[in-house]
């Protein structure tokens, strides 16, 4: 399966447009999305990577990998993150999303400064992520919004934050987590 990784800063306009088309196809305009009322972090040219799966010369699935800073139980650390996991509606349940996520795991494990990865899930995606080794965080998880710090786990109780240990010796976060900045 052809899965490619590109840094955000290396994407050409056609590749960005291809990604935008897939997102519009997966989430048509006007469709209500969980968390739409929140402000989400923008893409970062220095830290973000796009993982893409193509089939028949078409983008079928993708995910973004990022690096951010978080505070876990009063200890500041770098974490890898997953965001924007999208699979073409007409091509779901064929292993495309799994292929993208497995490649994302490989990339995140290559980050020497990250022991743990976090993602902000939807309730419907929890079984998928659990099948890949992710576990729901007990929270609370706080993040920034334009009006100040919020408890994300309280604001979106059906959208769990999930964690993945990137190395055998890494422990999953326990205790309160504060994501510096907007959620991704």
BAMARKE-464630 format. One record per residue (C-alpha): residue number from 0; z, y, x; residue in one letter. Coordinates in pm, 1 decimal, always signed. Example, Ala and Ser with C-alpha at 12.3 -4.5 7.8 and 13.67 -1.06 7.14 Angstrom:
+-----+----------+----------+----------+-----+
|   n |       c3 |       c2 |       c1 | res |
+-----+----------+----------+----------+-----+
|   0 |   +780.0 |   -450.0 |  +1230.0 |   a |
|   1 |   +714.0 |   -106.0 |  +1367.0 |   s |
+-----+----------+----------+----------+-----+
***
This chain:
+-----+----------+----------+----------+-----+
|   n |       c3 |       c2 |       c1 | res |
+-----+----------+----------+----------+-----+
|   0 |     +0.0 |     +0.0 |     +0.0 |   x |
|   1 |   -100.2 |   +334.1 |   +151.1 |   x |
|   2 |   +216.9 |   +546.4 |   +176.7 |   x |
|   3 |   +190.3 |   +864.0 |   +382.7 |   x |
|   4 |   +450.3 |  +1111.1 |   +511.0 |   x |
|   5 |   +371.4 |  +1477.0 |   +577.9 |   x |
|   6 |   +594.2 |  +1768.8 |   +661.2 |   x |
|   7 |   +577.0 |  +2035.7 |   +393.4 |   x |
|   8 |   +466.1 |  +2294.4 |   +652.2 |   x |
|   9 |   +167.6 |  +2071.1 |   +745.4 |   x |
|  10 |    +32.4 |  +2027.7 |   +392.5 |   x |
|  11 |   -298.7 |  +2195.4 |   +322.2 |   x |
|  12 |   -361.4 |  +2375.3 |     -8.2 |   x |
|  13 |   -556.4 |  +2079.4 |   -154.1 |   x |
|  14 |   -261.6 |  +1846.0 |    -89.4 |   x |
|  15 |    -19.6 |  +2087.4 |   -256.8 |   x |
|  16 |   -257.2 |  +2120.4 |   -553.7 |   x |
|  17 |   -280.8 |  +1739.3 |   -577.4 |   x |
|  18 |    +99.8 |  +1715.5 |   -590.6 |   x |
|  19 |   +118.3 |  +1990.9 |   -854.2 |   x |
|  20 |   -138.9 |  +1805.7 |  -1070.5 |   x |
|  21 |    +68.2 |  +1487.3 |  -1055.5 |   x |
|  22 |   +382.8 |  +1675.8 |  -1158.6 |   x |
|  23 |   +201.0 |  +1838.9 |  -1453.8 |   x |
|  24 |    +62.5 |  +1499.4 |  -1555.3 |   x |
|  25 |   +406.2 |  +1334.6 |  -1538.1 |   x |
|  26 |   +584.4 |  +1626.4 |  -1705.4 |   x |
|  27 |   +346.6 |  +1805.5 |  -1943.5 |   x |
|  28 |   +414.4 |  +2174.9 |  -2009.6 |   x |
|  29 |   +662.1 |  +2225.5 |  -2291.5 |   x |
|  30 |   +839.8 |  +1894.1 |  -2232.6 |   x |
|  31 |  +1214.2 |  +1950.5 |  -2221.3 |   x |
|  32 |  +1361.6 |  +1823.7 |  -1893.7 |   x |
|  33 |  +1725.0 |  +1754.8 |  -1820.2 |   x |
|  34 |  +1864.5 |  +2027.6 |  -1596.9 |   x |
|  35 |  +1589.3 |  +2276.2 |  -1684.0 |   x |
|  36 |  +1855.4 |  +2543.2 |  -1735.9 |   x |
|  37 |  +1970.6 |  +2512.8 |  -1374.4 |   x |
|  38 |  +1825.1 |  +2682.3 |  -1070.7 |   x |
|  39 |  +1701.3 |  +2421.3 |   -823.6 |   x |
|  40 |  +1647.5 |  +2468.6 |   -450.0 |   x |
|  41 |  +1299.2 |  +2564.8 |   -341.5 |   x |
|  42 |  +1103.1 |  +2363.7 |    -90.7 |   x |
|  43 |  +1179.8 |  +2435.5 |   +275.1 |   x |
|  44 |   +895.8 |  +2428.8 |   +528.9 |   x |
|  45 |  +1138.0 |  +2339.4 |   +809.7 |   x |
|  46 |  +1324.6 |  +2048.9 |   +650.6 |   x |
|  47 |  +1111.1 |  +1899.0 |   +373.3 |   x |
|  48 |   +868.1 |  +1606.3 |   +382.5 |   x |
|  49 |   +635.4 |  +1480.0 |   +110.1 |   x |
|  50 |   +604.8 |  +1102.2 |    +74.9 |   x |
|  51 |   +281.9 |  +1010.1 |   -109.3 |   x |
|  52 |   +134.5 |   +690.7 |   -249.5 |   x |
|  53 |   -241.0 |   +686.6 |   -314.6 |   x |
|  54 |   -442.8 |   +427.8 |   -503.2 |   x |
|  55 |   -814.7 |   +455.6 |   -570.0 |   x |
|  56 |   -812.9 |   +793.6 |   -390.7 |   x |
|  57 |   -563.6 |   +931.9 |   -646.2 |   x |
|  58 |   -202.8 |  +1038.1 |   -591.7 |   x |
|  59 |     +1.1 |   +793.4 |   -801.9 |   x |
|  60 |   +358.0 |   +855.0 |   -684.1 |   x |
|  61 |   +551.3 |  +1084.6 |   -455.5 |   x |
|  62 |   +896.2 |  +1204.1 |   -353.0 |   x |
|  63 |  +1031.0 |  +1478.9 |   -134.0 |   x |
|  64 |  +1280.0 |  +1415.6 |   +144.6 |   x |
|  65 |  +1497.4 |  +1702.1 |   +262.8 |   x |
|  66 |  +1797.4 |  +1774.6 |   +482.6 |   x |
|  67 |  +2085.4 |  +1988.4 |   +365.9 |   x |
|  68 |  +2447.4 |  +2063.7 |   +443.5 |   x |
|  69 |  +2727.8 |  +1942.5 |   +217.4 |   x |
|  70 |  +3105.0 |  +1935.7 |   +231.7 |   x |
|  71 |  +3258.8 |  +1597.8 |   +150.4 |   x |
|  72 |  +3639.2 |  +1583.3 |   +120.9 |   x |
|  73 |  +3667.2 |  +1903.2 |   +327.1 |   x |
|  74 |  +3434.9 |  +1775.2 |   +603.5 |   x |
|  75 |  +3102.7 |  +1954.1 |   +651.9 |   x |
|  76 |  +2807.2 |  +1725.4 |   +727.8 |   x |
|  77 |  +2430.8 |  +1706.0 |   +720.7 |   x |
|  78 |  +2289.9 |  +1486.6 |   +447.0 |   x |
|  79 |  +1940.6 |  +1367.2 |   +374.1 |   x |
|  80 |  +1822.3 |  +1419.7 |    +19.2 |   x |
|  81 |  +1565.9 |  +1289.4 |   -224.0 |   x |
|  82 |  +1408.3 |  +1516.6 |   -480.1 |   x |
|  83 |  +1104.3 |  +1530.7 |   -703.7 |   x |
|  84 |  +1042.5 |  +1157.6 |   -742.1 |   x |
|  85 |   +732.5 |  +1135.5 |   -962.5 |   x |
|  86 |   +507.4 |   +848.7 |  -1069.1 |   x |
|  87 |   +188.8 |   +890.9 |  -1272.2 |   x |
|  88 |   +276.0 |   +789.0 |  -1630.9 |   x |
|  89 |    -27.0 |   +562.5 |  -1652.1 |   x |
|  90 |    +67.4 |   +378.4 |  -1333.7 |   x |
|  91 |   +439.9 |   +313.5 |  -1372.6 |   x |
|  92 |   +605.2 |    -26.5 |  -1324.4 |   x |
|  93 |   +354.3 |   -126.3 |  -1055.0 |   x |
|  94 |   +575.3 |    -74.4 |   -750.4 |   x |
|  95 |   +436.1 |   +267.3 |   -654.6 |   x |
|  96 |   +770.8 |   +448.7 |   -692.8 |   x |
|  97 |   +948.4 |   +170.4 |   -503.7 |   x |
|  98 |   +695.5 |   +196.0 |   -217.7 |   x |
|  99 |   +753.3 |   +572.0 |   -196.3 |   x |
| 100 |  +1131.7 |   +531.8 |   -202.1 |   x |
| 101 |  +1130.4 |   +256.4 |    +61.1 |   x |
| 102 |   +924.5 |   +478.9 |   +291.5 |   x |
| 103 |  +1162.3 |   +766.9 |   +217.0 |   x |
| 104 |  +1454.1 |   +543.5 |   +318.8 |   x |
| 105 |  +1281.3 |   +468.8 |   +651.4 |   x |
| 106 |  +1228.0 |   +838.1 |   +714.8 |   x |
| 107 |  +1586.9 |   +932.8 |   +627.2 |   x |
| 108 |  +1722.8 |   +656.1 |   +851.5 |   x |
| 109 |  +1531.5 |   +816.3 |  +1139.6 |   x |
| 110 |  +1735.6 |  +1138.1 |  +1104.6 |   x |
| 111 |  +1996.8 |  +1110.1 |  +1380.1 |   x |
| 112 |  +2210.9 |  +1383.9 |  +1223.1 |   x |
| 113 |  +2239.0 |  +1223.6 |   +875.0 |   x |
| 114 |  +2460.6 |   +927.2 |   +783.7 |   x |
| 115 |  +2429.0 |   +959.1 |   +405.8 |   x |
| 116 |  +2160.7 |  +1055.0 |   +154.5 |   x |
| 117 |  +2215.4 |  +1217.7 |   -185.3 |   x |
| 118 |  +1999.0 |  +1254.4 |   -491.2 |   x |
| 119 |  +2042.7 |  +1414.5 |   -831.9 |   x |
| 120 |  +1934.8 |  +1146.9 |  -1079.7 |   x |
| 121 |  +1864.2 |  +1121.3 |  -1447.7 |   x |
| 122 |  +2045.0 |   +857.3 |  -1650.8 |   x |
| 123 |  +1719.5 |   +667.0 |  -1714.6 |   x |
| 124 |  +1648.3 |   +636.4 |  -1339.6 |   x |
| 125 |  +1992.0 |   +499.1 |  -1242.2 |   x |
| 126 |  +1892.3 |   +128.8 |  -1264.1 |   x |
| 127 |  +1585.3 |   +195.4 |  -1047.9 |   x |
| 128 |  +1787.5 |   +374.0 |   -779.5 |   x |
| 129 |  +2065.4 |   +112.0 |   -793.7 |   x |
| 130 |  +1804.8 |   -158.6 |   -727.5 |   x |
| 131 |  +1727.2 |    +29.0 |   -403.8 |   x |
| 132 |  +2091.8 |    +42.6 |   -293.5 |   x |
| 133 |  +2195.2 |   +383.5 |   -428.7 |   x |
| 134 |  +2538.9 |   +419.8 |   -592.8 |   x |
| 135 |  +2669.9 |   +685.2 |   -831.8 |   x |
| 136 |  +2916.3 |   +929.3 |   -675.5 |   x |
| 137 |  +3247.5 |   +959.7 |   -858.0 |   x |
| 138 |  +3246.2 |  +1336.4 |   -814.8 |   x |
| 139 |  +3315.6 |  +1605.3 |   -871.6 |   x |
| 140 |  +2999.1 |  +1748.2 |   -720.0 |   x |
| 141 |  +2972.7 |  +2125.6 |   -708.8 |   x |
| 142 |  +2675.2 |  +2344.3 |   -620.8 |   x |
| 143 |  +2570.0 |  +2705.0 |   -636.1 |   x |
| 144 |  +2393.3 |  +2878.8 |   -921.8 |   x |
| 145 |  +2298.2 |  +3246.3 |   -959.5 |   x |
| 146 |  +2627.1 |  +3312.2 |  -1141.7 |   x |
| 147 |  +2840.9 |  +3131.3 |   -882.9 |   x |
| 148 |  +2966.7 |  +2781.3 |   -810.6 |   x |
| 149 |  +2948.6 |  +2521.4 |  -1089.2 |   x |
| 150 |  +3068.2 |  +2164.6 |  -1132.2 |   x |
| 151 |  +2733.3 |  +1986.4 |  -1154.4 |   x |
| 152 |  +2892.9 |  +1660.3 |  -1270.2 |   x |
| 153 |  +3055.9 |  +1842.6 |  -1560.0 |   x |
| 154 |  +2746.9 |  +2048.4 |  -1647.6 |   x |
| 155 |  +2515.8 |  +1741.5 |  -1647.6 |   x |
| 156 |  +2735.2 |  +1434.7 |  -1710.6 |   x |
| 157 |  +2431.3 |  +1215.5 |  -1787.2 |   x |
| 158 |  +2260.9 |  +1309.5 |  -1460.6 |   x |
| 159 |  +2467.1 |  +1137.9 |  -1190.5 |   x |
| 160 |  +2459.5 |  +1230.8 |   -826.7 |   x |
| 161 |  +2386.7 |   +917.0 |   -624.9 |   x |
| 162 |  +2445.6 |   +830.1 |   -259.5 |   x |
| 163 |  +2294.3 |   +590.6 |     -8.1 |   x |
| 164 |  +2446.1 |   +495.2 |   +328.2 |   x |
| 165 |  +2168.9 |   +533.7 |   +585.0 |   x |
| 166 |  +2330.7 |   +317.4 |   +854.0 |   x |
| 167 |  +2552.7 |     +7.6 |   +845.0 |   x |
| 168 |  +2855.5 |   +194.5 |   +974.2 |   x |
| 169 |  +2812.0 |   +487.0 |   +732.7 |   x |
| 170 |  +3048.2 |   +513.6 |   +438.7 |   x |
| 171 |  +2949.4 |   +643.2 |   +100.1 |   x |
| 172 |  +3106.6 |   +977.0 |    +16.7 |   x |
| 173 |  +3432.2 |   +975.9 |   -174.2 |   x |
| 174 |  +3627.9 |  +1272.1 |   -298.7 |   x |
| 175 |  +3484.4 |  +1606.9 |   -396.5 |   x |
| 176 |  +3138.1 |  +1703.4 |   -272.7 |   x |
| 177 |  +3012.2 |  +2058.6 |   -247.0 |   x |
| 178 |  +2640.0 |  +2102.9 |   -197.5 |   x |
| 179 |  +2583.3 |  +2426.5 |     -7.6 |   x |
| 180 |  +2330.1 |  +2617.2 |   -215.4 |   x |
| 181 |  +2129.6 |  +2507.0 |   -516.1 |   x |
| 182 |  +2089.8 |  +2138.6 |   -604.1 |   x |
| 183 |  +1767.2 |  +1975.9 |   -499.4 |   x |
+-----+----------+----------+----------+-----+
***
